[in-house]
Amino acid sequence: MAFLLAAMLLLAAASGLAVVLTRDPRRQVFALAGNGLVLTLLFLVLQAPDVALSELAVGTAATPLLFLAALAAVRINRKRDAADTGGPE
């Protein structure tokens, strides 16, 4: 059990580092979703299934989807603004 916990903690640290070091916003959202999944597994190892389900719903699904929607809205607005001003995209 101690080995599994140590492995999950290291994996959580590595996935968190991947989120921070990723430069492209879309890839960062997917790294964030992966980090949420790793944290879900960590909470399962820690025998906290209610927290794991919350992390699965919020950290792995809802938050990344909201970030992707925001990125899409920004992209659409940039294209629209560039078309309005006649400038490059």
NORPE-V958268 format. One record per residue. RES is the residue in one letter. PSI is psi in whole degrees, -180 to 180 (999 if undefined). D_FIRST is the distance of its C-alpha to the first C-alpha in whole Angstrom. Layout:
BEGIN
RES&PSI&D_FIRST, RES&PSI&D_FIRST
END
This chain:
BEGIN
M&-39&0, A&-37&4, F&-43&5, L&-40&5, L&-43&6, A&-40&9, A&-41&10, M&-37&11, L&-41&12, L&-40&14, L&-38&15, A&-40&16, A&-41&18, A&-41&20, S&-35&21, G&-40&22, L&-37&24, A&-38&26, V&-44&27, V&-38&29, L&-13&30, T&132&31, R&-35&35, D&127&36, P&-39&36, R&-43&35, R&-34&33, Q&-36&31, V&-42&31, F&-35&29, A&-37&27, L&-40&26, A&-40&25, G&-39&23, N&-40&21, G&-38&21, L&-42&20, V&-41&17, L&-35&17, T&-45&17, L&-37&14, L&-43&12, F&-32&13, L&-40&12, V&-36&8, L&5&10, Q&47&11, A&76&15, P&-31&17, D&-40&20, V&-37&19, A&-43&18, L&-38&21, S&-43&23, E&-37&22, L&-44&22, A&-46&26, V&-54&27, G&-27&25, T&-28&25, A&-59&28, A&-51&30, T&-48&30, P&-36&31, L&-39&33, L&-41&35, F&-40&35, L&-39&36, A&-40&39, A&-42&40, L&-39&40, A&-40&42, A&-40&45, V&-42&45, R&-42&46, I&-42&49, N&-37&50, R&-44&50, K&-41&52, R&-43&54, D&-38&55, A&-36&56, A&-35&58, D&-38&60, T&-11&61, G&12&62, G&176&59, P&156&57, E&999&53
END
